[in-house]
Amino acid sequence: MKNNKLKTIPLSTNPMASLSPPEEEAAAAAASFHHRRSKRYSSSTTNGLAAESVPDKRHKISLPPSFISSSEIESEFSHHDPAFARINNGSFGSCPSSVIAAQRDWQLRFLRQPDRFFFDELKPNISASRAAIKRLINAEHDDEVSLVDNATTAAAIVLQQTAWAFREGRFDRGDAVVMLHYAFGSVKKSVEAYVSRSGGEVIEMQLPFPVNSAEEIVNRFRTGLALGKANGRKVRLALIDHVTSMPSVVIPIKELVKICREEGVDQVFVDAAHGIGCVDVDMKEIGADFYTSNLHKWFFAPPSVAFLYCKRSGAGGNLHHPVVSHEYGNGLAVESTWVGTRDYSAQLVVPSILEFVNRFEGGIDGIKKRNHESVIEMGEMLVKSWGTQLGCPPEMCPSMVMVGLPVCLGVSSETDAVRLRNLLRERFSIEIPTYFRAPGEGETDSITGYVRISYQVYNKPEEYHRLKDAINELVRDGFKCSSLTD
Amino acid sequence: REEILIPMAADDRRNGDSTNHNHRDPKKPRLSEFLTESDIRSEFAHHHTGVARVNNGSFGCCPSSVLDAQREWQLRFLRQPDEFYFNGLRRGLLASRAVISDLINADDVDEVSLLDNATTAAAIVLQRVGRCFSEGRYQKEDTVVMFHCAFQSVKKSIQAYVSRVGGSTVEVRLPFPVSSNDEIVSAFREGLKKGRANGRTVRLAIIDHITSMPCVLMPVRELVKVCREEGVEEVFVDAAHAIGSVKVDVKEIGADYYVSNLHKWFFCPPSIAFFYCKKRSSELDVHHPVVSHEFGNGLAIESAWIGTRDYSSQLVVPSVMEFVKRFEGGIDGIMERNHDEAVRMGLMLCSAWGTNLGSPPEMCVGMVMIGLPSKLCVESDDDAVKLRAYLRVHRSVEVPVYFLGLRDGEEGVKDKDSGVITAYVRISRQVYNETEDYERLRDAITELVKDQRTCQNLPPFDIFRCNNKALEEEEPEPLAKVPEMGEQTEKPIRLLNFVSEEQLEESKKERGERVEDGTFQRDRALYEILKENKDKKDAEFNERFKHRPPKALDEDETEFLDKLEMSKKEYERQLADDDEQQIRSFHAAVAARSATPQEPEEAALPPPAPPTIEPKTTGKRNSATRPFNTIIRVKPQPKKVKATEEEKKAISGAPEPLQTGLALVSYSDESEGDD
């Protein structure tokens, strides 16, 4: 296997130093990509990465004799639009064809004889998916794991429970719910809809960006909690992201949960929309009461499936799915297995996903590690070329990195950021989210625009070079965001 | 002869039906023409062959052309999700909403939201009611009035959102069997009166458009009118079964909220429902429980983005319209034919069993409740469960069974044996159904009665034993048939000596090619029996089985069979193993599939003796004060066409069971006679 890989390596040219025409550069970049990959394959075998990460022995046994090849990866993702540099896995994730095929099988099995499927197959197979996830995230019991559509749904479930506590007087009016300023838009709206409306006080904690160290975040969080507890108020719920979405930063979640415990916060809910497949997810280590992660973002699931973990010893018994079926009262995990007739196929493919990721060296942990390394490499390549900086130090990046845009582009509002994103999509066929950061008081010439690049197994360096060149071309042409209109 | 109409859009004007097949490739999509029976079969080729699926009501169905369209949407998303999200999704959802809005005669597309299913809609409405209680806008003890047979999920939603905050509930008992709308309307009036007792206010009335179990088409317009007269604050019509099943005109109905699934009777894949909210209600406080950044922008917009998920089933509505247009009369034509055919089959079963329909034909839709012979002694919900499982496992008939407990003082309706009818089956009719499906049900029940089986002594649910038994009983019969089919005469002995696996393999090989003659059903059974031994040892299965969460049993009609999972599980697993193989062979066979797929099975059953029962039942039915005359009046032209076609098919396709064909004719004659 190693030999096959090595055969594809021409003696290395360094793509980062290269100023050759695009085609040659792309070829060079591709070559470097293979080179890098194979180097990593061979090196990581020696450090025992594979052994620690395979979640389930059964799957290990069924490993194919050799790991997935790059052409196999290409064919697994051949449904992606080839014209596009898709360096935005973070927004919608990706799903390989083998998993899509498995999903279609499930869909067909339902359609074939729905009654039988409903009575005999659905529940045990969802349970199988839940059991697989339970092992993956190191939960205590299967019952702690429920499958829902997405993190947005999970947030509604947890926040509804909080709302009930306020309404039924278990929490006093004015008790606080604290959350990070960078919480996902939907979650903020959920808090508004469920908590604010029922009389809870919501406190948003401002976080610094760019971030220099985890301590900055921990300190801000302590301050925020102190504010929440002012006037003898109780903090009933802390809502913490594991990986913030925009700007993207890994939050030192273990420390924050610990602080919450020390400060007597009732419940901790970790919103890890980007969690599984992107950062380490170990329920016992993290110790939150509720933890949710999408599987369709970084875990190769089709849209959409997420798990919601509820610690058994916590308030899990009060959780209910907002869509109530005959399973009401049988525990959230069971309630979630039937929320009316619908397509449950995305929840049934978890075992197939495990098969897919175990075709990679080191399984999902290996993928995660390589994605992280590659995205940092690409991020550093970009900041070097553009003369900017990363939004946070590498150890605080998951498989996504915030990369500062050249100041001269003049990103001066969120609208500018959106328009720039559209421009990159339409003119350069690059899919990349952009972020506007308002300059602080007294700041001049600070970086106001960032892009968030993602790296997933199907990505190739030339895609990031295309982004690099596109921005450089704009800079060279004296482009300003102010010249853009809808 | 089928009349061919050409929709306006079609520019190549071809006519003629049979001639057309001669000079054109029948496989080619001929959008300008109506679907032929073989087209329909291939649209539903993914259905389990050999199963009489007369239960469209529970989970609906979806033709392959719509599934293809859905897959295209799924791929479009996966191909470039960002682009799709920003440019494709909203437009696609709006297109679906616009189609529905026209279909249901809404004033504005903003009144129509797309949801997963009726269960979600119930959560939305009841969450709102719950908030009104907890925020003090409603007084404690104010009421929600509903029918006792409302869908279980709705009842649980009330428990979760309304009872919890102090609201009270009044359940109106739906009279069943029912003979007129007036019975329902007056029962409902009583319920409203109860709801307003002691100065309480009725805040919400929940009315089913078509109840699920027992299934009755409700006089929904009258009921809404009654609500208005009685000052009920809001009316929510739960019409899970409605669209594609009855004409839906939301303006005529006049409810505040109306929800219908589209995956039950409107050929959508699971799952999609539309939720109609009277325009003024949109300024009210109605929100999707899953809150996204669209919160506060109106329910339709909120529902159009509830996080990343698969919206494909909501995007295929225009494709479904294409599909239904390929039937004469479009969805209205389908509805009418389903109703007429369901009633016709219902009457056929009634007369064979000597029982009655659960409601007069004009109160039926594509679903009909038919009384089961009292001799079966269905005495509890558990018995109904057992019978349903028996029919599925032993007879390959998928049909829900309803137990009707009598309350004190009720006399009930009697069947021809003067026993009280305590159970009903709910049959559904959808375009893919064939008369044989219902005949199989008829014969299964008739045979049970003939064998003096009751629910207390049904064959035991040790599947392995049952199957052997079934084999012993049935094997000789088809053996005799096989040569008569004019095929495979060289090896008639094969089935007698089925002991060795090699022989089994061999026979499978041979028979793979003529799957369509229906005998493969038998092969499958053999194959399964042998395979079961292996499967029994399958450790993986056992492990999976352990993961099953404890099941909660309740009255929900779709839920209660859970109980039998233990015993059925292994049997079904084999079937699943067989599935792949079948799908493959089925596709190959579909085009050539003959019109008589189930003959050997039919033949295996003792010939029914309808002639003797018929006169009796006719009398019975009339005496049951059912205005049966109306049924017949509704019956349109196409039905007759279909009957003759089927008859022809039955006779020409089947050399042997002339008897069946005759029986069929006599039934339709009989119902004609009622005209």
Chai-1 contact restraints between the chains, C-beta under 6 A:
chainA,res_idxA,chainB,res_idxB,connection_type,confidence,min_distance_angstrom,max_distance_angstrom,comment,restraint_id
A,H79,B,L75,contact,1.0,0.0,6.0,A-B,restraint_1
A,H79,B,L78,contact,1.0,0.0,6.0,A-B,restraint_2
A,H79,B,R79,contact,1.0,0.0,6.0,A-B,restraint_3
A,D81,B,R79,contact,1.0,0.0,6.0,A-B,restraint_4
A,D81,B,Q80,contact,1.0,0.0,6.0,A-B,restraint_5
A,F84,B,Q80,contact,1.0,0.0,6.0,A-B,restraint_6
A,S91,B,D82,contact,1.0,0.0,6.0,A-B,restraint_7
A,F92,B,P81,contact,1.0,0.0,6.0,A-B,restraint_8
A,F92,B,T308,contact,1.0,0.0,6.0,A-B,restraint_9
A,C95,B,L78,contact,1.0,0.0,6.0,A-B,restraint_10
A,L108,B,H46,contact,1.0,0.0,6.0,A-B,restraint_11
A,L111,B,H46,contact,1.0,0.0,6.0,A-B,restraint_12
A,R112,B,H46,contact,1.0,0.0,6.0,A-B,restraint_13
A,R112,B,H48,contact,1.0,0.0,6.0,A-B,restraint_14
A,Q113,B,H48,contact,1.0,0.0,6.0,A-B,restraint_15
A,Q113,B,V51,contact,1.0,0.0,6.0,A-B,restraint_16
A,P114,B,F59,contact,1.0,0.0,6.0,A-B,restraint_17
A,D115,B,S58,contact,1.0,0.0,6.0,A-B,restraint_18
A,D115,B,E398,contact,1.0,0.0,6.0,A-B,restraint_19
A,R116,B,E572,contact,1.0,0.0,6.0,A-B,restraint_20
A,F119,B,L561,contact,1.0,0.0,6.0,A-B,restraint_21
A,D120,B,E565,contact,1.0,0.0,6.0,A-B,restraint_22
A,D120,B,E572,contact,1.0,0.0,6.0,A-B,restraint_23
A,P124,B,R544,contact,1.0,0.0,6.0,A-B,restraint_24
A,P124,B,H547,contact,1.0,0.0,6.0,A-B,restraint_25
A,P124,B,R548,contact,1.0,0.0,6.0,A-B,restraint_26
A,S127,B,H547,contact,1.0,0.0,6.0,A-B,restraint_27
A,A128,B,R544,contact,1.0,0.0,6.0,A-B,restraint_28
A,A131,B,H547,contact,1.0,0.0,6.0,A-B,restraint_29
A,D149,B,R309,contact,1.0,0.0,6.0,A-B,restraint_30
A,N150,B,G307,contact,1.0,0.0,6.0,A-B,restraint_31
A,N150,B,T308,contact,1.0,0.0,6.0,A-B,restraint_32
A,N150,B,R309,contact,1.0,0.0,6.0,A-B,restraint_33
A,T152,B,V290,contact,1.0,0.0,6.0,A-B,restraint_34
A,T152,B,S292,contact,1.0,0.0,6.0,A-B,restraint_35
A,T152,B,G307,contact,1.0,0.0,6.0,A-B,restraint_36
A,T153,B,V290,contact,1.0,0.0,6.0,A-B,restraint_37
A,A156,B,P289,contact,1.0,0.0,6.0,A-B,restraint_38
A,A156,B,V290,contact,1.0,0.0,6.0,A-B,restraint_39
A,A156,B,V291,contact,1.0,0.0,6.0,A-B,restraint_40
A,R167,B,S134,contact,1.0,0.0,6.0,A-B,restraint_41
A,G185,B,H293,contact,1.0,0.0,6.0,A-B,restraint_42
A,S186,B,S292,contact,1.0,0.0,6.0,A-B,restraint_43
A,S186,B,H293,contact,1.0,0.0,6.0,A-B,restraint_44
A,K189,B,V291,contact,1.0,0.0,6.0,A-B,restraint_45
A,K189,B,H293,contact,1.0,0.0,6.0,A-B,restraint_46
A,K189,B,F295,contact,1.0,0.0,6.0,A-B,restraint_47
A,S190,B,V291,contact,1.0,0.0,6.0,A-B,restraint_48
A,A193,B,V291,contact,1.0,0.0,6.0,A-B,restraint_49
A,A193,B,F295,contact,1.0,0.0,6.0,A-B,restraint_50
A,P303,B,T308,contact,1.0,0.0,6.0,A-B,restraint_51
A,P303,B,R309,contact,1.0,0.0,6.0,A-B,restraint_52
A,P303,B,D310,contact,1.0,0.0,6.0,A-B,restraint_53
A,S304,B,T308,contact,1.0,0.0,6.0,A-B,restraint_54
A,S304,B,R309,contact,1.0,0.0,6.0,A-B,restraint_55
A,P322,B,A123,contact,1.0,0.0,6.0,A-B,restraint_56
A,P322,B,P289,contact,1.0,0.0,6.0,A-B,restraint_57
A,V323,B,T119,contact,1.0,0.0,6.0,A-B,restraint_58
A,V323,B,T120,contact,1.0,0.0,6.0,A-B,restraint_59
A,V323,B,A123,contact,1.0,0.0,6.0,A-B,restraint_60
A,V324,B,A123,contact,1.0,0.0,6.0,A-B,restraint_61
A,V324,B,K156,contact,1.0,0.0,6.0,A-B,restraint_62
A,V324,B,S157,contact,1.0,0.0,6.0,A-B,restraint_63
A,V324,B,A160,contact,1.0,0.0,6.0,A-B,restraint_64
A,S325,B,T119,contact,1.0,0.0,6.0,A-B,restraint_65
A,S325,B,S153,contact,1.0,0.0,6.0,A-B,restraint_66
A,H326,B,Q152,contact,1.0,0.0,6.0,A-B,restraint_67
A,H326,B,S153,contact,1.0,0.0,6.0,A-B,restraint_68
A,H326,B,K156,contact,1.0,0.0,6.0,A-B,restraint_69
A,H326,B,D554,contact,1.0,0.0,6.0,A-B,restraint_70
A,H326,B,D556,contact,1.0,0.0,6.0,A-B,restraint_71
A,H326,B,E559,contact,1.0,0.0,6.0,A-B,restraint_72
A,Y328,B,K156,contact,1.0,0.0,6.0,A-B,restraint_73
A,Y328,B,A160,contact,1.0,0.0,6.0,A-B,restraint_74
A,N330,B,A552,contact,1.0,0.0,6.0,A-B,restraint_75
A,V334,B,P549,contact,1.0,0.0,6.0,A-B,restraint_76
A,G340,B,N117,contact,1.0,0.0,6.0,A-B,restraint_77
A,G340,B,T119,contact,1.0,0.0,6.0,A-B,restraint_78
A,T341,B,F59,contact,1.0,0.0,6.0,A-B,restraint_79
A,T341,B,N117,contact,1.0,0.0,6.0,A-B,restraint_80
A,T341,B,P270,contact,1.0,0.0,6.0,A-B,restraint_81
A,T341,B,S271,contact,1.0,0.0,6.0,A-B,restraint_82
A,R342,B,D116,contact,1.0,0.0,6.0,A-B,restraint_83
A,R342,B,N117,contact,1.0,0.0,6.0,A-B,restraint_84
A,R342,B,P270,contact,1.0,0.0,6.0,A-B,restraint_85
A,R342,B,S271,contact,1.0,0.0,6.0,A-B,restraint_86
A,D343,B,P270,contact,1.0,0.0,6.0,A-B,restraint_87
A,E431,B,D82,contact,1.0,0.0,6.0,A-B,restraint_88
